[in-house]
Amino acid sequence: MNEPTAYNRPAGHETAAVEVHTPTPIVPAYTAPLMQPGAIPSVASVVLPDGRVVTGYAIEPAKPEPLVVKPAVSRAAVNIALGGVGFLAVCGGLLMLTAFITALTALVTQLVILAAVIFGGWIAVQVFSASGHGGGTTVNIRKAVIKRNKFYG
């Protein structure tokens, strides 16, 4: 295959000259005191499958934070808690039902008393108005029956 040259290279694929930069080491103004010989880690060398040798310090892998284990909640404790909540709900419902029945009883009692007062007042008006005037209509039932049956006497 042909190598790309300036003549057969596509447009926009020009190569630039490669410059190699070598870093300049920085000399620290302060040098740390030397460590004790026992504290210096040992240097490890590893031979790779392709024959290269890699030398360096052994680094311990970072250990993850231990997981916080939540204490397990027993089913009995959950059932007792749910039973307590249910019991409180039933007690509250019964209390509200009792209050409703008491209020309904008081309402019915008041309605009965109101009906008795109105009906009793109406009866009192009828009794006192008929006997007080003397101008009421009197019907002789015996004569009316006889007249209706055409028994003339």
C-alpha positions in Angstrom: 0.0 0.0 0.0 1.2 3.5 -0.7 2.3 5.7 2.2 0.6 9.1 2.2 2.8 11.8 0.9 2.3 15.5 0.3 0.8 14.6 -3.1 -1.7 11.9 -2.2 -2.6 13.0 1.3 -6.3 14.2 1.7 -6.8 17.9 2.3 -6.7 19.0 6.0 -4.3 16.1 7.1 -1.1 17.9 7.0 1.5 16.8 9.5 3.4 19.2 11.8 6.9 18.9 12.9 7.1 17.0 16.2 8.8 18.8 19.1 10.0 16.8 22.1 10.0 18.7 25.4 12.0 17.3 28.3 10.7 18.4 31.7 13.1 20.3 34.0 13.1 18.8 37.5 12.1 21.3 40.2 14.3 21.3 43.2 12.2 21.8 46.4 13.4 24.6 48.8 12.7 22.3 51.7 13.6 18.7 51.9 11.8 16.3 54.2 13.8 14.5 56.9 14.8 11.0 56.0 12.6 8.2 57.1 13.8 5.4 59.3 14.9 2.4 57.4 12.1 0.3 58.7 9.5 2.7 57.5 10.7 2.7 53.8 8.5 0.4 51.8 10.2 -2.4 49.8 10.5 -2.0 46.1 8.7 -4.6 44.1 9.6 -5.8 40.5 7.2 -7.5 38.2 8.0 -9.2 35.0 5.3 -8.7 32.4 4.4 -11.5 29.9 6.2 -9.6 27.1 9.4 -9.6 29.0 9.4 -6.0 30.3 10.2 -5.5 34.0 8.2 -2.9 36.0 9.7 -1.8 39.3 7.9 0.3 41.9 6.5 0.5 45.3 3.7 -1.7 46.3 0.5 0.3 47.0 -2.2 -1.1 49.1 -5.6 -0.8 47.3 -8.0 1.7 48.8 -10.3 0.0 51.2 -14.0 1.0 50.9 -15.7 2.4 53.9 -17.4 -0.3 55.9 -21.1 -0.4 55.2 -23.3 0.6 58.1 -25.5 -2.4 58.9 -28.9 -1.5 60.0 -30.3 -3.7 62.7 -32.9 -6.0 61.4 -36.4 -5.2 62.7 -38.3 -8.3 63.6 -41.7 -9.1 62.1 -43.2 -9.3 65.6 -42.2 -5.8 66.3 -43.7 -4.5 63.0 -46.9 -6.4 63.7 -47.2 -5.0 67.2 -46.6 -1.5 65.9 -49.2 -1.9 63.1 -51.6 -3.4 65.6 -51.2 -0.5 67.9 -51.8 2.0 65.1 -54.9 0.0 64.0 -56.2 -0.1 67.6 -55.8 3.7 68.0 -57.6 4.2 64.7 -60.5 2.0 65.8 -60.7 3.8 69.2 -60.8 7.2 67.5 -63.5 6.0 65.1 -65.6 4.6 68.0 -65.2 7.9 69.9 -66.3 9.8 66.8 -69.2 7.4 66.3 -70.3 7.8 69.9 -70.2 11.5 69.6 -72.2 11.4 66.4 -74.9 9.1 68.0 -75.1 11.4 71.0 -75.6 14.5 68.8 -78.2 12.7 66.7 -80.1 11.6 69.8 -80.1 15.2 71.1 -81.4 16.4 67.7 -84.2 13.9 67.6 -85.2 14.8 71.2 -85.3 18.5 70.3 -87.4 17.8 67.2 -89.9 15.7 69.3 -90.1 18.5 71.9 -90.6 21.1 69.2 -93.4 19.0 67.6 -95.1 18.6 70.9 -94.9 22.3 71.7 -96.3 23.2 68.3 -99.0 20.5 68.3 -99.9 21.3 71.9 -100.1 25.0 71.1 -102.4 24.3 68.2 -104.7 22.2 70.4 -104.7 24.9 73.0 -105.7 27.5 70.4 -108.5 25.3 69.2 -109.9 24.6 72.7 -109.6 28.1 74.0 -111.0 29.7 70.8 -114.1 27.5 70.7 -115.1 27.9 74.3 -114.1 31.5 74.6 -116.4 33.0 71.9 -119.5 30.8 71.9 -119.8 31.6 68.2 -118.8 28.2 66.9 -120.9 26.1 64.5 -123.0 23.4 66.1 -124.2 20.5 64.0 -126.9 18.2 65.1 -125.7 14.9 63.8 -129.0 13.1 64.3 -131.0 15.5 62.2 -128.3 15.5 59.5 -128.4 11.7 59.2 -132.1 11.6 59.1 -132.2 14.4 56.5 -129.6 12.6 54.4 -131.6 9.3 54.5 -134.8 11.3 53.8 -136.5 10.2 56.9 -138.7 13.3 57.6 -140.4 13.1 60.8 
